[in-house]
Amino acid sequence: MAYQFAPKAPTAVVERRWTVLGAVSVATSVTGVTIDSATVEGDDVVFVLSGGTAGTTGRITATVTTNDGTAVETLSIPINTSAAAGETARDICLFALRKVYGNGNDPEADALTDALERLNDMLAEWDVTGAVTGAPYPLLEATVLYVPNAFLSGIKHNLAVKVADLYGRELDNVVANQALKGLQLIKTANISADPAAVYY
């Protein structure tokens, strides 16, 4: 079984996480991409990756020592032929809040905090349900999400739905349809990956 991370651009330095329950330590070998660091944070193996050649796929063989033994996995990361889009978490939250507050109206500080919390929760949930975006955690307002261009609309519109629900507002069908299509696109892009990526 192999696990595929969300893509990166050759010039991007990205963080990617792989969940292995009970992880203690990790050893790696790699081709086609550079591992700047590989550490264990709780049950997450956290890779910081750079380099790679456009149009190829980097491959990491990770051997993780756990409380119950050893897990060995091949992890792949496609290298995009063009740079992935980058927007800050704040930009994404403001997009979602405009759907509630209306264009030209600035949201209150508490609303931005709430939206950021929901963005973190949403992407964390997606990571274990087959919609891996490769976003780093935790997301702060200034965190730049370097994700494939096609993913941004899905993230923004799904967050808009979450924020509208928080405030008891109804959104038009266009936003709801964009959210549904965007999430499906992200899941389709991850179709070759193990949807759970969690090892027991």
Summary of the structure (lengths in Angstrom):
residues: 200
radius of gyration: 17.5
end to end distance: 14.1
largest distance: 55.6
contacts: 630
relative contact order: 0.18
helix: 34%
strand: 33%
